[in-house]
Amino acid sequence: MTADRPVFQNLYRFQFVLLFLLGSVLLSPLAVAGASPTKSPNDPNEYRFLELDNGLRVILASDPEADKAAASMNVAVGSGNDPADREGLAHFLEHMLFLGTEKYPDPGEYQQFIRSHGGSHNAFTAFADTNYFFDVEAEFLEPALDRFAQQFSHPLFTPELVDRERNAVHSEYTAKLKEDGRRFLSVLKAGGNPDHAFSQFAVGNLTTLENTEENPLRPDLIQFWQDQYSANIMTLAVYGPQPLDQLEQMVRERFIAIENRNLTAKTHPQPLYVESRLPERITAESLRDSRSMTLSFPIPSQRDNYRTKPASYVANLLGHEGPGSLFDTLKQAGLVESLSAGLGMDTGDHATLDIRMSLTREGLERQDEIIALAFRYIDKVRQSGVNEDRFEEMKQLAVIDFRFRERSEPMREAMRLSSLLRDYPPEDLLSAPWLMDRYAPEQYKALLERLTPDNLKVWVFAPNRNFEAPQFTQWYQTPWQRAPLSVESEVESTLAERLALPAANPFVPENLELVPGNTMAQPVLLDELDGLAVWYARDTQFNTPKANVFISLRTPQARSSARNEVLTQLLVDAIDTNLNAWAYSARLAGLDYSIYPHLRGVTIRVGGYNDKLYKLVNRILLEFADPKFTEQRFDVARQRLIDGLENKAKDRPVQQTSEFIQTALIDGTFPVPDKLAAAREVTLNELEAFGARLVAQTDPVMLAHGNLTEAATLNMARQVQAMVLNNRERTTVDRSRMRQLPQGQTLATLTLEHPDTGYTLYLQGRDTSYEERARFRLLAQILSSPFYEDIRTNRQLGYIVYATAFEILETPALGLVVQSPEATAEAIDQAVMEFAEGYADRLAELTSERLAREKQAVISQLLQRDRQLGEVSGRYWREIDRGNTAFDSRERLADAIQKVTLDQLKTTFRNAMIERQRALLVVTGDDGENSRSVLDRLRQRDAVPARVER
């Protein structure tokens, strides 16, 4: 459950351009009667729009192939509805709706039901919306909907839970006090229009959610629910394999009980920024060593322009990364590391168009020059960027993207549909994000006329600002200051001369035919070209002319030392930088790539429309074969790597405890201090020499999967062999293993600069057999809900609380994680031990029916049907990495889970949870002196065995 998310995260991004969800449009019943959505030709689902008698608008999706079902309720009420004297009330209400209803009064019942039937649930509160969602095994959709609907029609708001849950909200607030994202959001609120509801504190804490005799919280909570929640401003999406008639019956019977109070979604006519203050610059201090700048232009709401998308058209040009673009020019000058453009926020009356950049150290010093150069580029776009050919290219890519759209998982689809139904008429519900009906130059030009120096607010976020007289945000104590802005800086002529608008995209796919032949059941080994193992699987089951190609250059050089790990990362950065401008057009045209280091070397992954995929593969191979380095880029990349390593000390406590475990136990990882030392010492000459020898010895493997022929696959393999692997020595690079913990419990204490206590208890299995993995997976499934309810809901020890299967490299484990704003590590551990002792009796009484139910929940998640080509590709690639050429790991693990007995489960629980036979407890506290010695000792341990005889 999360409160107001940074506004930039509410954008939907698509391959051809930054697209967006527009503001709320509440349609009258007459306007939507009988509408049916226009769907992608590649979408086999059936859809039906309903409006119930209580005004609730519903979209149903019937997907016969779905093995999960899902639902999402979007309520047009968010933190912008909070009373001024009860900030965070919308978020608090979101929490309370989960905790018991008239029909299901047990506060943990909903979560337990969803979890025990293979599902998950959550919610988030944004500025103008709150969205509740879940998924579940398809056959249990109806009872899940029964519980879900009750939350909106008959919540209990149990008095004793009110005070308890306000502590959970406070814990959520304190858990993120040291997170720059939340701190910067507080500056966005403080530096905007104080008369706008967005300026209010959205999360809530013990102060704003005060609960005393003089100021009781529960009456205000109930009043808020009655005043704000109404069926006619809710939109529901239900997604499942059941026929539409059956889905409709499920919905009508249950959701008609939600009261229609005939409310209107709140509007916000106030401007987001105070016009008389513009132009101005607001600078705020970050905790992490990172620098960002956003150029924010207030513009009219764009909600009515979803068929012409002027903001998307303009953002596509401003955020382009090709040769001569603003980003490419600034990056080549060593001033920025990333740049994007798009809508920041759209309230229905007002919006912002934002250009966001991450800056280098030099870029921070030259921010005025960057701003001036941005206006040079905006002028160029204004003068010659608006033309019909560009629009037609964008439209063509949008049409292709919609034509071959793949379905995502049911819960994500349900969330998307409930949000879209708030924004769009039902007939455009599925197509709206891709619609570009007509060329509208007058709209594009009108928007560009708003992008002027006197209509600008600049937000800068950087460390160590040393303000003379800063202001501080109220709840996050973030120092900031504001100052008038003058855009008059001279621009270096060489930079201005580089600026150029994008050329026509050479990667627009032309051949979109599917290759002949049936989809193969699993990959086959085609050939070994000079030691390059070539795996191939033709796959057209999703009816998309796409493919994924993986090329792994396994090499002993990559992870033989912390220094080599650093050099590998710097090499990958150089290749990425050299490729970016050329390859950006390929990304826009539905191709994608990544080059990433891993425990065995470096992998190149290329995916998307197969028509011109080979061109992108060849160019990447050229860069890899002969990487180019510059002193400037090396200095920037090395500093960025150092900053990232230093910033790890500012991660959440539970992130740092988890990282300690992984560093201690995964073979091939190195401690942050060792990598930091190496990063500070490496030189450009050393990197150049390393690049030349990285693939001197290789253990290469390749997978081509999707809409490709064998011949095309072998041609690419020959290119890999000729361009990168020719005359290189072949070797074997073994897969990394997990180190085995010693008998008993090992304790490590970390000293952090964070007010919360972090606690992670890692309980390792005896071996990596399928049988042991099955027992730990099943145990994690059974423990998850009761652990959460006991530690978080009942004991109120923290907001971040969970029990999970902590399996890494096939080594089974349980992970028990708590982050607490008040409790000590000792108190948390005592509570965990008490939970374990108390749960032993409950586990012993587990019925055969309940055990079978929990087994099926795990198996259903494990064997969930693939819905996109990338999911299948990823699964095949992981199996190749494991060396499992039968490609049946999921099936074998599912079979092992089915065979687990209650006695085996109880033994595993006793060994792990009660006796802690092989446990690593990592906590945060004042006495952190032992952490390095524990780390060094564990890094000397042998690997977990494949099997232990019992």
PyMOL commands that set and color helices and strands:
alter all, ss='L'
color gray80, all
select helices_A, chain A and resi 7-10+29-32+79-81+89-96+109-116+138-153+159-175+180-191+197-199+217-228+231-233+244-255+275-277+303-305+310-318+326-332+361-365+367-384+388-403+410-423+426-428+432-434+441-448+453-455+493-498+562-588+610-625+631-650+653-665+672-681+684-693+710-725+770-794+825-844+848-862+869-882+889-898+902-914+931-938
alter helices_A, ss='H'
color red, helices_A
select strands_A, chain A and resi 46-51+57-62+68-75+120-125+130-137+234-240+280-285+292-300+336-346+350-359+457-462+471-472+479-484+524-529+532-538+546-554+591-598+601-609+697-706+729-730+744-750+757-764+800-805+813-820+918-924
alter strands_A, ss='S'
color yellow, strands_A
deselect
rebuild
show_as cartoon
